[in-house]
């Protein structure tokens, strides 16, 4: 028996095998969970990646900016599971005009898109999944430390700061439904999303130099295992928390 034995988990954000969400889904299955994935755009790509998991899960379409898809998410998930015990929010995106040193020049349209997809979507996904979580459960989101300004991260950093605040308000308002809301703040990892951030390569030597525990930019396991732990019953009284999985960089000075 694993720590997620019998749990039903919805995982968003699986794009490739290098996605943190892919490894969350993999470890969740290894720990006994039934997993459902969501996909955006070309579902065939997500379905292809899903076949590389230990037990290929179903894939349901979800554009978190589409109110119609959010409204019908619970109904479509019920075709595969009677309810949910956990939800993984692994969704973030910003137009190139909001990244790469464009902080002062970014237009509102680009900023709004970044905040909608990367921040507001946590609340939107939580509310869409709520009808499936009558018995309570756990919502876990993926974060990147928003306490400082990072090179090139710009408005995505602002969106992540909003995500951190959003998770706390959700923790407050969903607590009486026995739903926990927490974030995992991972160090930099080589993912498709990371490759879209101009100057991302600057993070690699920084983390290797500063992390007390060291940091492997290709090892998604530690962040994924933290997500799985938070999805389990081993953190029954933890909500509104940010768990740092970054080798300790957040705790030490420059």
Buried (B, 14 or more C-beta within 10 A) or exposed (E): EBBBEEBBBBBBBBBBEBBBBBBBBBBBBBBBBBBBBBBBEEBEBBBEBBEEBEEBBBBBBBBBBBEEBBEBBBEBBEEBBEBBBBBBBBBBBBBEBBBBEBBEEBEEEBBBBBBBBBBBBBBBBBBBBBBBBEEBBBBBBBBBBBEEEBBBBBBBBBBBBBBBEBBBEBBEEBBEEBBBBBBBBBBBBBBEBBEBBBBBBEBEEBBEEBBEEEBBBEEBEBBBBBBBBBBBEEBEEBBBBBBBBBBBBBEEEE
